[in-house]
Amino acid sequence: MARRVAASTPALAALDDAGIAYRTHPYTAPGKTAYGTEAAEALGLDPGRVLKTLVAEVDGTPVLAMVPVAGTLDLKALAAARGGKRAVMADATAAQRLTGYVVGGIAPLGTRQPLDVVVDLSVAEHTTVYCSAGRRGLQMELAPDDLVAATGGQLAEIGAG
């Protein structure tokens, strides 16, 4: 059983404040570029259950998009889900400035600036999903419904592949 790290990041503090159950899973992060895939491999998880948190802009408005690490983000679908015309990926510097987290450790909760969240509909296939807990080398596991509730996010088909 994974041990729980009490409020060691703003994301975990947000879950604690909301009374949402979660488990943490620390791992050794090699620190290359495929952070989510590395997390899935290090923890021996199905990459379809591990979500990457990506910062994008829909018509100039920042948004967090969460898709399985096994796939990619469909920018057209993200724009449509937000009622916009065009979505683009934010650069790493902007992502870190907006969230307060480093790339590879961006969590969907506890961001420096409140951001809208869109979670890929595929999460509904799983009892629990994993995502960054706010730093490289630490994943949090929680129920998909709790993830959506905690982030105030919306579910939409935004993943490809």
Secondary structure by P-SEA (a helix, b strand, c coil): cccccccccaaaaaaaaacccbbbbbcccccccaaaaaaaaaaccccccbbbbbbbbcccbbbbbbbbccccccaaaaaaaacccbbbbbcaaaaaaacccccccccccccccbbbbbbbcccccccbbbcccccccbbbbbcaaaaaaaacbbbcccccc
